[in-house]
Amino acid sequence: MQGSDPANAGVNNNFTDDEIQNLRSIFEMFDPNRTGAIEVKDLETIMGSLQRDANEVREFVDKLDPNSNGRVSFDEFLDLMQQIENKIVKDGSDPNAMDQAQMSMGQ
């Protein structure tokens, strides 16, 4: 089900409102000043908790951050999480990896 949070109105994803809120909480852990963006190095930390390869992170970031400013907005972060979830399902990886990462980050 696509989230209906108005703050994410333009984002095309299949996350529920609760999942979006959990992802926002994770995002905000790395954006304590609420700038609306996190550093690519922070994404690498998040992806490590999802047991994803650093090269895979770079591949996704290159698609999401074409201007290569080294920062990722929350909408871009949601897009990345959706792509990773899709890849996990496609590859037959652990379908609970996203849930496990959220729990390990205190969610």
N, C-alpha and C positions, 0 to 999 in steps of 0.2 A: 504494500500500500504506500503511495506517495505521501510524504509528510505535507501537512497543511499549514505549517508555521509560516505566517506572512513574511517573516524575516528571510525565508528561504524560497520565496515565491517563484523565482526564476530557475531554481535548481531542479534538474530532472534526475530524480533518484527514486529508489523503491524502499526507502527507510520509513519506518513508522515515526510518529511524533516523539515517542519515547526514545527510539534509537537516535534520532537527530539530537535530542536533548543530551543523551549520553555522549555522543560525539562532540557536541558543543562543549561539554564539561571537560573532555580530554583536551580539546583545542585550547580552551581557556587556561588550562594548566600551563601551557607553553606560551600564553599571551597574557601574562598577569597585568600588564598595563592597558589591556583592552584596546590595542592598536588596530585590531581587525585582521592581523596577519601574523604568521609564525615563520620562523627561519627554516630553510631547507634542512639544516642540521637537526632541528627539532623533529621534523618529519622522519628523519633517519632513526631517531630514538623511538618514535611511535611505531615505525615499521619493524624495528627490531623486536618490539614486544609482540608483534604479530608474526614473528618468525619469518619475515620476508627478507630477501636478499638485498643488499645495498645497491647493486646494479639495477635491480628491479625498481627500486625507489627512484633512482636517477632517470630511468626510462619513463616512469610515470610523470616525474617532475618536468622533464623536457617537454612532454605533451601539455602539461597544465600551466607551465610558466614559460611561454615562448619568448617573453622579453628578458628572461634570465635575470630577474632582479633579486633572486635568491629568497623571495618571500612568497608565501602562499596564503590566500584569503580563505575564509571559512567556506565559501561556495566552492572554491577549488579543492579544498580539503574534503568536502563531501563528495565531489566528483571522484577524487582519488580513492576514497573509501569504497565508493560504489564500484569502481573499476577493479579494485582488489577483491572485493566480495565476488564479483562476477568471475574473476580469474580463479579464485579458490573453488568456486562451484564447477567451473569448466575443467579445471585440472584434477578435480576429485580430491583436493586437499581437505584438511580438517574443516568441516562446515561450521564448527563452533569456534574457530580461531578468533573471529571478531569479538564474540562474547567473552572469551577467555582473556583477551587483551584488555577489554574494558574492566573486567574484574581485577586484573593484576594492577591496573592503574587506579584502583580505589573506587570503582563505580559499582 
